Amino acid sequence: MAFLDVGQGDAIFITAPNGNQILIDGGPGRKVLSELGQVMPFYDRSIDLIIATHPDSDHIGGLPAALDNYEVAGFLEPAVACANAICDALEAKVIAEPAREIIASRGEKIILDDGVELEILSPAGTALSNDTNTASVVAKLTYGSTSFLFTGDTPKTIENYLIAKEGEKLDVDVLKVGHHGSDTSSSPEFLAATSPAIAVISVGQDNRYGHPKASVIDLLAQSGVKILRTDQEGRVILKSDGTKILSL
């Protein structure tokens, strides 16, 4: 699992033991291509599934380029309206691919390999609002006894919804920290429910938003969570054998 160094944005590349691959988001621009070139064999020109967690430019800006350069079998996104040039370009690329379009729906499970499952936890088919962050796809990946939670830019309102709906299912080993470490996400209650050993923050150096916020870093540190940041580490790679997780 590679949290790609795409600057101020998200892009996560997952490879299952059998070689099946998922790209979650594509960052703000074409840098995702050079990053994919570092984690994929040069001869591999296909991706099984792309997930666009929500249609903000720092998450989907690089996806048209990814669709241009790779054969993509499936494209999963939330049912939230988006009317801008990036969304229009992305929709045209998905249709031209052609990739199977899937609307994210809570409870849907994607089987990547024996014992490797990605479950959609939010949204529930129809987004809870037209706010793109609120509509973020939240997904849990489980491999054996190890687990990972991907949160997009999910705000605290949806974190509370997830706590109420999912309870102990939120307990994971690795948390992709919501909204690049913004204080609009990562409530104390949500961090307690997820109780990660490792937290990964996808964020750009010296970004104008001041991400990650000191309050979020403090909460994670107080819980003894290992914090990995793409602005400090560059590309973050984690590997699971189904029983333990290594940081490479």
VEXDREN-2710 file (C-alpha; in Angstrom, 1 decimal):
% VEXDREN-2710
k/r/px/py/pz
1/MET/0.0/0.0/0.0
2/ALA/1.5/3.3/-1.2
3/PHE/0.4/6.7/0.0
4/LEU/1.7/8.6/-3.0
5/ASP/3.6/11.9/-2.7
6/VAL/1.4/14.1/-4.8
7/GLY/1.6/17.3/-2.8
8/GLN/-1.5/18.8/-1.2
9/GLY/-3.9/16.0/-2.1
10/ASP/-4.7/12.3/-1.7
11/ALA/-3.6/9.3/-3.9
12/ILE/-3.3/5.8/-2.5
13/PHE/-2.3/2.7/-4.5
14/ILE/-3.1/-0.7/-3.2
15/THR/-1.9/-4.0/-4.5
16/ALA/-3.4/-7.3/-3.3
17/PRO/-1.3/-10.5/-3.0
18/ASN/-2.8/-11.8/-6.3
19/GLY/-1.9/-8.6/-8.1
20/ASN/-5.3/-6.9/-8.2
21/GLN/-4.9/-3.1/-7.9
22/ILE/-6.9/-0.1/-6.6
23/LEU/-6.1/3.5/-6.9
24/ILE/-7.9/5.7/-4.4
25/ASP/-7.9/9.3/-5.6
26/GLY/-5.3/10.9/-7.9
27/GLY/-4.0/14.0/-6.3
28/PRO/-4.3/17.5/-7.8
29/GLY/-2.4/16.9/-11.1
30/ARG/-0.2/14.7/-13.3
31/LYS/2.4/14.0/-10.5
32/VAL/0.3/10.8/-9.8
33/LEU/1.7/9.4/-13.0
34/SER/5.4/9.6/-11.9
35/GLU/4.4/8.2/-8.5
36/LEU/2.6/5.3/-10.1
37/GLY/5.6/4.6/-12.2
38/GLN/7.6/4.1/-9.0
39/VAL/5.2/1.6/-7.4
40/MET/4.0/-0.3/-10.5
41/PRO/6.1/-2.5/-12.9
42/PHE/6.9/-0.5/-16.1
43/TYR/5.0/-3.1/-18.2
44/ASP/1.8/-2.9/-16.1
45/ARG/-0.6/-0.6/-17.9
46/SER/-3.8/-1.5/-16.2
47/ILE/-5.6/-0.7/-12.9
48/ASP/-8.6/-2.8/-11.8
49/LEU/-10.5/-0.1/-9.9
50/ILE/-10.2/3.6/-9.3
51/ILE/-12.1/5.2/-6.4
52/ALA/-12.7/8.9/-6.5
53/THR/-13.6/9.6/-2.9
54/HIS/-15.2/12.9/-3.8
55/PRO/-15.0/15.5/-6.6
56/ASP/-12.6/18.0/-5.1
57/SER/-9.6/18.9/-7.4
58/ASP/-7.0/17.8/-4.9
59/HIS/-8.4/14.3/-5.1
60/ILE/-9.5/13.9/-8.7
61/GLY/-7.2/16.4/-10.6
62/GLY/-4.8/13.6/-11.6
63/LEU/-7.4/11.0/-12.5
64/PRO/-8.0/12.1/-16.1
65/ALA/-4.3/11.5/-16.7
66/ALA/-4.4/8.1/-15.0
67/LEU/-7.3/7.1/-17.2
68/ASP/-5.4/8.3/-20.3
69/ASN/-2.4/6.2/-19.3
70/TYR/-3.9/3.0/-17.9
71/GLU/-6.7/0.6/-18.8
72/VAL/-9.2/0.9/-16.0
73/ALA/-11.9/-1.7/-15.4
74/GLY/-14.0/0.0/-12.8
75/PHE/-14.6/3.5/-11.5
76/LEU/-16.3/4.0/-8.1
77/GLU/-17.5/7.4/-6.9
78/PRO/-20.2/8.9/-4.6
79/ALA/-23.5/10.2/-5.9
80/VAL/-22.8/13.9/-5.4
81/ALA/-23.3/16.6/-8.0
82/CYS/-20.2/18.1/-9.6
83/ALA/-20.2/20.7/-12.4
84/ASN/-16.8/22.0/-13.2
85/ALA/-14.2/21.5/-15.9
86/ILE/-12.3/18.8/-14.0
87/CYS/-15.4/16.8/-13.3
88/ASP/-16.5/17.1/-16.9
89/ALA/-13.1/15.9/-18.2
90/LEU/-13.1/13.0/-15.8
91/GLU/-16.6/11.9/-16.7
92/ALA/-15.6/12.0/-20.4
93/LYS/-12.5/9.9/-19.7
94/VAL/-14.5/7.3/-17.7
95/ILE/-17.0/6.9/-20.6
96/ALA/-14.3/6.7/-23.2
97/GLU/-12.3/4.1/-21.3
98/PRO/-14.9/2.4/-21.0
99/ALA/-14.8/1.7/-17.2
100/ARG/-17.7/0.3/-15.4
101/GLU/-19.2/3.1/-13.3
102/ILE/-20.2/2.2/-9.7
103/ILE/-22.0/4.4/-7.3
104/ALA/-20.6/4.0/-3.8
105/SER/-23.1/2.4/-1.4
106/ARG/-22.7/1.6/2.2
107/GLY/-22.3/-2.2/2.8
108/GLU/-20.9/-2.9/-0.7
109/LYS/-17.9/-5.2/-0.6
110/ILE/-15.2/-5.6/-3.1
111/ILE/-13.2/-8.8/-3.0
112/LEU/-9.6/-8.2/-4.1
113/ASP/-8.2/-11.6/-3.2
114/ASP/-8.8/-14.5/-0.8
115/GLY/-9.1/-12.8/2.6
116/VAL/-8.7/-9.3/1.2
117/GLU/-11.9/-7.2/1.2
118/LEU/-12.7/-3.6/0.8
119/GLU/-16.1/-2.5/2.3
120/ILE/-17.8/0.8/1.7
121/LEU/-18.9/2.4/5.0
122/SER/-20.2/5.7/3.6
123/PRO/-22.1/7.2/1.8
124/ALA/-25.3/5.1/1.7
125/GLY/-25.9/5.2/-2.1
126/THR/-27.3/8.7/-2.0
127/ALA/-25.0/11.2/-0.4
128/LEU/-26.2/12.7/2.8
129/SER/-25.7/16.2/1.4
130/ASN/-24.4/18.0/-1.7
131/ASP/-21.3/19.0/0.2
132/THR/-18.5/17.2/-1.4
133/ASN/-16.5/16.5/1.8
134/THR/-19.6/15.1/3.5
135/ALA/-20.1/12.8/0.5
136/SER/-16.6/11.4/0.7
137/VAL/-16.3/7.6/0.2
138/VAL/-15.1/6.0/3.4
139/ALA/-13.8/2.4/3.0
140/LYS/-12.3/-0.2/5.2
141/LEU/-9.8/-2.7/3.8
142/THR/-9.3/-5.9/5.7
143/TYR/-6.6/-8.5/5.0
144/GLY/-6.4/-11.3/7.5
145/SER/-6.3/-9.7/11.0
146/THR/-5.0/-6.4/9.6
147/SER/-7.2/-3.4/8.6
148/PHE/-7.0/0.0/7.1
149/LEU/-9.5/2.9/7.0
150/PHE/-9.6/5.4/4.1
151/THR/-11.6/8.6/4.9
152/GLY/-11.3/11.0/2.1
153/ASP/-12.1/14.5/3.5
154/THR/-14.8/13.2/5.8
155/PRO/-15.9/15.9/8.3
156/LYS/-16.8/15.3/12.0
157/THR/-20.5/15.0/11.2
158/ILE/-19.9/11.9/9.2
159/GLU/-17.4/10.6/11.7
160/ASN/-20.2/10.7/14.3
161/TYR/-22.5/9.0/11.8
162/LEU/-19.9/6.2/11.3
163/ILE/-19.5/5.8/15.1
164/ALA/-23.2/5.4/15.5
165/LYS/-23.6/3.0/12.5
166/GLU/-20.4/1.0/12.6
167/GLY/-19.2/0.9/16.2
168/GLU/-16.4/-1.6/16.7
169/LYS/-16.0/-2.1/12.9
170/LEU/-14.1/1.2/12.9
171/ASP/-11.3/-0.2/15.0
172/VAL/-8.4/-0.5/12.6
173/ASP/-4.6/-0.7/12.5
174/VAL/-4.0/2.1/10.0
175/LEU/-6.0/5.3/9.6
176/LYS/-5.7/7.6/6.6
177/VAL/-6.3/10.8/8.5
178/GLY/-9.3/12.8/7.2
179/HIS/-8.9/16.0/5.2
180/HIS/-5.1/16.1/5.3
181/GLY/-5.1/16.6/9.0
182/SER/-7.6/19.5/9.1
183/ASP/-9.3/20.1/12.4
184/THR/-12.7/19.7/10.6
185/SER/-12.0/16.0/10.9
186/SER/-10.4/13.6/13.4
187/SER/-12.6/14.2/16.5
188/PRO/-11.3/12.7/19.7
189/GLU/-14.3/10.3/19.6
190/PHE/-13.5/9.2/16.1
191/LEU/-9.8/8.6/16.9
192/ALA/-10.8/6.7/20.0
193/ALA/-13.2/4.5/17.9
194/THR/-10.6/3.8/15.2
195/SER/-7.7/3.5/17.7
196/PRO/-5.0/3.1/15.0
197/ALA/-1.5/2.1/15.6
198/ILE/-0.4/4.1/12.5
199/ALA/-1.9/7.3/11.1
200/VAL/-1.0/8.5/7.6
201/ILE/-1.5/12.1/6.6
202/SER/-1.4/13.0/2.9
203/VAL/-0.4/16.6/2.8
204/GLY/1.8/19.0/0.8
205/GLN/4.8/20.9/2.2
206/ASP/4.1/24.4/3.4
207/ASN/0.5/24.3/2.2
208/ARG/-1.6/27.4/2.5
209/TYR/-4.2/25.7/4.7
210/GLY/-1.9/25.0/7.6
211/HIS/-2.5/21.3/7.3
212/PRO/-2.0/19.2/9.4
213/LYS/-3.4/21.2/12.3
214/ALA/-1.4/21.1/15.6
215/SER/-4.5/20.0/17.5
216/VAL/-4.8/16.9/15.3
217/ILE/-1.2/16.0/15.6
218/ASP/-1.4/16.4/19.4
219/LEU/-4.5/14.1/19.6
220/LEU/-2.7/11.4/17.7
221/ALA/0.5/11.8/19.7
222/GLN/-1.3/11.6/23.0
223/SER/-2.7/8.3/21.9
224/GLY/0.7/6.9/21.1
225/VAL/-0.1/6.7/17.4
226/LYS/2.8/6.5/14.9
227/ILE/2.3/9.4/12.5
228/LEU/3.6/9.2/8.9
229/ARG/3.3/12.3/6.7
230/THR/3.9/12.6/3.0
231/ASP/5.2/16.1/3.4
232/GLN/8.0/14.7/5.7
233/GLU/8.5/11.1/4.5
234/GLY/7.6/11.5/0.8
235/ARG/5.9/8.4/-0.5
236/VAL/4.7/6.2/2.5
237/ILE/4.6/2.5/1.8
238/LEU/3.0/0.0/4.2
239/LYS/3.0/-3.8/3.7
240/SER/0.8/-6.4/5.4
241/ASP/1.2/-10.2/5.4
242/GLY/-2.3/-10.5/7.0
243/THR/-1.0/-10.6/10.5
244/LYS/1.3/-7.6/10.9
245/ILE/2.0/-4.3/9.1
246/LEU/5.4/-3.1/8.2
247/SER/6.4/0.4/7.3
248/LEU/8.9/0.2/4.4
END
